[in-house]
Amino acid sequence: MAFALVACGEGGGAKFPQKAGEMPAGQVWEGVYYNPVYGYLHMLDQGNSIVGRWKRTDGSHWGELSGTAEGNLVRFTWKEHGIGVIGPSGDTHGTGVFVFKLPKDSDIAELDGQYAVDDSDSIGQWHCVKQNNVKPDINSINGDNPDAPVAPKDSWQ
C-alpha cells in the first residue's frame, strides 16, 4: 500500500461516499482484524465510538485511530508513528472509513476500508479479516519495539 494508514472524515483531501447500513445480526465492531501489511488491528467499541491500534507486520510503524460508528460504517481519523523516528517526519495522519461485512455463507467478518493521508486526494485500500476468538488488547500496541537491539548498560553515558 502506498500510504501509511487508514482514515476518513470531513475536511480537505479525499472524500469517502459510503453510507451506513445495518450491522449484520449478532456482530460487533470490537475485535482483532488482520491485514498482511498493517498487521493486527485491535478495535474497542465504546458506545458509538471506536478506538483502535495496530502495528505493521514489518514492525516499522504503529498507529492509532478513533471514530464514530453508525450501523456497519465507521468514519475515523488516524495517526501512524514511525518506530525509532524522531520529530514531525515520524508521524503520518489522515482520515478513513471501514464498512463491516459478513460475506454470504461465512461466519468470518471483514472490514472493507479506505483511507487517505491528510490533504491528499489519493485513496488507499485497507481490507481486514476478523480473527475469531481473539480478544483485543489495545494497550499491547505502542512505540516499543521489542525486536530493537539494546545497547549494553555500560555504554549508556
Number of C-alpha atoms within 10 A of each C-alpha: 9 9 15 24 31 29 30 28 21 13 10 12 17 23 20 18 8 13 11 15 12 11 17 14 7 5 13 14 22 17 21 25 24 20 17 13 15 24 18 23 28 25 23 21 16 12 8 12 15 19 19 24 25 26 25 19 15 10 17 14 23 26 25 23 24 21 24 19 21 16 17 19 24 27 27 25 25 26 20 22 23 18 18 12 12 10 7 8 9 13 17 17 22 26 31 30 29 27 22 26 18 16 11 7 6 7 11 13 19 19 23 15 22 24 31 30 25 19 13 13 12 14 22 19 18 22 18 23 19 23 17 12 8 11 13 19 15 18 9 12 18 16 16 12 15 8 7 10 7 7 8 7 7 6 6 6 4
